[in-house]
C-alpha cells in the first residue's frame, strides 16, 4: 500500500516525507539534515530553525489528518457471484476527503493482501493483462468515485477490499464467487478438431477425455461417443481432482475431471470415425473435443467359409474375397492343395492372384483368384492368407468351389478325395446296419 505524503515549502525549499515514516519514528530532525545549501536570507542557523518549526507543523497536520475516520462506501457489498467471462463493475466512494487522501484497492491472494491499484494507477503486475480497467469520477470536491471493471476469470474469486489510504478503519470488503466451466477438453491430450489418433485393433489402448478449468464438479456432466456408433461412456471410469494454479501473479484453484479406460479396444469398423468428448456445465455453453480415429491392425478376411459354384470349361472364372487392411497389405496368397499363388506373380497351373482396391483409403479391397479355364481338378477348397506389418490375418479365408448342377455338392480335383472318403464311410455304416 502506498504511503500518504505531506509536503512543506518554505522560501523555495520543499521537504516531503510520509506519514508512515512519522508513525514509525524514522524521521530525525537535526540541523545537519536540514541545512540549506542555497542562500535564502539570514544565517544558516536561523534558517534551519525556521525549517524545523515549519516541518513539525506540517507533520502534525499530516498525522492528525491521516487518523481521522473517512467515509468509504463499496458497491456492491457482501457477496456477489459472477460467471467466468463476465465483466464486473465495482465502485468505491470516499467522502469528506482532501487532496491528501486516496483510495486503495486490494485483493487477498494466497493468504496475502496485494495492491491492485491506487486511484487510477494500476499495479505494474497487471499492466497489459487486460484484467482491470478504471474510471475515476470526482462529482464534487467532497466525493470521489472510483469504479473498477474486472474481466472475470476463475482466479478473481475471493476477497477484494477498498480503503482510504492510511485509514485501516475505512476498509470495506467484498467476497467474489466465480462460477467457471471447463476451459479445455482434450482426448488423449489432443484438443484441436481435425486431429487424428491411431490405435491398434489387436491391442488394448489407453483412451482418456479430460475437462479442466471448472470450479464445481457437481455441475459438470461428461460423455464420450464414437460418432455413428454410439455412446461408450459406461466403459470409462470417472475421476475428479483439484489443482492450484497461478496466472498473472494471481492464485486460483480449478478442477479436472477425467474419463479413462486403459484397456479399450477399437475394432476395424471404428476406422475413420470421430471420437467425441462432450462437457456440459450447468449455465454455460457446451464444450467438446473431437478427434478422428484411425484404427490399425492385422488384416481381416471376411470370407472364412464361403461357397461358389461354376461349370467345367468356364473361362476367366474369378474367386473373390473381401479383405480389410490398415496398414496396407504386405502379403496376399491363395493356397490350393500344395500350391501357393501369391498376388502379383505370373499365372501358374492356369491360376493367377491379384488384389483390387475398393475404396479411396486403400484399406478395403478384394482378393481375386482367376481361373483361366475351369477344369475338374479346379473344384475343391481354396484358402486365403493375408498379412501386413502388424501380423497375419486370423482366421484364414476359405472358399469352396463346387461344380454346378452336382447334387450334394459333388466336387473334383482337390475336393474329390474328401467326397470319396465321406461316401465310403456312409456305405460302411449302412452295410453294418443291414447285417
Order of alpha helices (4+ residues) and beta strands (2+ residues): beta-beta-alpha-alpha-beta-beta-beta-beta-beta-beta-beta-beta-beta-beta-beta-beta-beta-beta-beta-beta-beta-beta-beta-beta-beta-beta-beta-beta-beta-beta-beta-beta-alpha
